[in-house]
């Protein structure tokens, strides 16, 4: 099966950027010549070791499960709250101050309080991540709900569409760009918070592995884990978000 021309060009450009960064990294490592800045070859060797003989695959799968679960919960709850705040001025005015407070509470504080109140359990870890992400989703979805075309809703009312059909066929499609933006920013934020959650209070996952490597001053191992997880995030962006973004854009133009 041949890749679409646009996707192939995108992958080619991204590959070129990665090669340029890799060459720069290797050159700086040779120039600095310090164990605190391992070469790209040393990181690749460490990656191969942890992948084949260590617990990298297991830890990555555990972290991805936490990321996915937190992501879905945060997007659903944040989307619902954002829509309600966007279409109801009274609710927005009542909860806006709370939203600002939630946006500015440091993630570390939420994580520590979750572990103190609920214990070092999985539910506390997921709750801490979700609580940190929901406010940013709410802000983006709320702004999208505010910009919904009222004329289209009026047309739907004239044609006597049911509330559910009006929502899914007229209202929700106008929020797709905002949902995609919230999802992209959410993924990048959630996996970072998940690593902190694992570092502070879990006995598995990428965050726990990074903490262990830090204690042994294994910089190559830390960079190897980072490299592996970044590759996964790039694959998610390329194979899921990019095609979905183009599909939404095509549907919007068609409408």
N, C-alpha and C positions, 0 to 999 in steps of 0.2 A: 504494500500500500504506500503510495507516494504522499509526501507531506504537502499541504497547500503551499503555494509560492510565498505568501506573506509570512506564514509560520516558519518556513525554511529560512527566509531572509532574516527574520527576527532571531532565530537560533544562531545563525551565522554571525550576526553582529554581536550577540551576547558571548559567543565563543571567542571572538576576537578580543573583546574586552577582558575576558577571563585570562586569556593567554598573555595579554599585555601586563595585567596585574601580577601574574605569576612570574613573568620575566623580571619585573621591577622588584618583586619580593626576593627572588633568588639573588639578584645583583646586590641588593642592600645587605642580605645576609653575608655574602662574601666580603663586602666592604666593611661591615661592622665586625665580623668574625668574633661573635660573642655567644656563649651558651644561652644567654637570655633572649637571643633572637635567632631561633633555629632556622635552618634553610628549608626551602620548599621540599627538597628531597628527604630531609629528616622527618618532616611532618607527614609526608606520604608514606614513609616507612612505618611511622607510628600508627598511622591510619590503617595500614594493612595488618599490623600486629593486633590492634584492638578489634578490628573487624573479624579476623580469622580465629584468634586465640582468646580474645577478651570477651566482655559482655556488651560491646557496643550495640549490636543489633537489638538485644533484649532491652537495653536502656532507652534506645531511640524509640522502639515500639511503645514502651510504657509512657514516655513523654508525649508521643504523638496521640496516644489515647486520651491523656489528660488535656492536651491542647484541643483536640476535636470536641470532647465533651464540654469543656469550658466555652469554646467558641459557639457551639450550637445553643447552649443555654443563654449566653450573653446576647447573641443576635436575636433570639426569640423574645426574651424579656425586654431588651433594649428597644427592639423594633415596635413592640406593642406600646410601651410607655411613650416612645417618641411620637408615634402616630396620634395617641390620645392627647399629648401635649400640643402637637402641631395643629390639630383640628379644633381644640377646645381652649379658647383664650383664658377662661377662668381657671382651668386646671393648670395651664402653663404659668399663669401669674402666681398661683398658690405654691407650686413646686419648683419654681425657677431658682430660688435661693438655695434650696436643698441640693439641686443639681449642681450648682456652682461649688458648694461645699464638697460634694462627692468628687467633683473633678479635680479638686486641689488637695485632697487627702493623699499623702504619699503611699505608694503601693506597699512599702515596707511596713508601715503602720498597720494597714489592713491585714497583712499576712501574719504579723506578730499577734494581733488581737484575735484573729481567727484560731490560731494555734492555742492561745491561752484560754479562750472561752470554750472551744470545742474539743481541744486535745490534738495530739499529733496523729490525726486520722485523715483518710483520703477525702472524706466529705469536707473537712475544714480546708484542705488544700484547694479543692475545686471551688468552694465558696469564696475563698480569698481572691482567686483569679477572676471569677465572674463579677464580683463586686467592683473590682478595679476596672473592668472593661465596660460594664453596662453604661456608665455615664457618657462615654465617648460615642457609643452607638446611639444613645438617646439624642444627643446634640445633632448628629448628622441626619437621623431620620426625622427629627422634629423640623429641621430646616427644609427638608424635602416635602414634608406634609404641608408646610406653610405655602409652598410654591405651586401646589397642585392647581391645575387649570379649573376654575370654578365653572367656566362655560361648558366644558366637557361633562361635568357632573350634572349640569342643568339639562343638557341634551339627553343624558341617560335617564333623568327623571321624566322628561317629556315622552320618551319611548317606553316608560314604565318598566324599566329593568328592575329586577329584584335587588334588594340591598346587597346580597352576597355577590351577585353578578356584577353590580356596579363597583363593588370593592375590588374584586379580582380582575375585572376586565378594563376598568376605567381608572380607578384610583391607584391601585398597586403598581401597574406598569410605569406610572410617572415617577415612582420612587426608586425604580431599579438602579439608576446611576448613583443615588445616594446609598442604596443598600450595598452596591459593589464597593463603593469608597469605604463604607463602614467595615465591610468584610476584609478588605485589604489591610486597612490600618489595624483592624482587630487582630488579624493573624500575626502581624509583626509585633504587636504589643503583647498578645497573650502568651506566645511562646517564650518571650523574655521573662514575663512574670512567672510562668510555670517553672522556669529554671531556678529562679530565686526561691520559690516555694519548695522545690525539691532540695535545694541546697540547705535550707534552714530546718526542714522538718520531715523529709522523707528518706527512706533507706534504699531507694532505687531511682532510676531515671537518669537523664543526662545531667541535671543539676547536681545530683548526688555524686555522679562519676567525676564531674569537674571539681567538686570539693575535695574528693580523694586525690585527684591528680595535683591539685594545688598544694596539698599537704606534703607531697613528695617533690614539689617544685618541677613537675614534669610539664614544661611549657609546650613541648612538641605534642604531647598527648592532649593538652587543653586545646591547642589549635587544630588537632586532628578531629576531635569531637565537634568543634565549632564548624570546621569545613564540611563535615558530613551532614550536619543539621542544616547549614545554609544551602547545600545542594538540594536537600529535600524541599526546603521552602521555595527555591527557585523552580523546581519541577512542578510544585503545586501552582505557582503563579503562571507558569507557561502552559501547563496542560489543563488547568481548570479555569482560572480567572480570566486569562486572555481570550480563550474561545467563548466563554460566557459573556464577556464584555462586548465582543464583536456581535454575538447573537442578539444581545439587548439593543445595541446600536442599530442593527439592521431592522429589528422589529420596531424601534422608535421611528426610524425614517419611513418605514412602510405605513405606520399609523398616521 
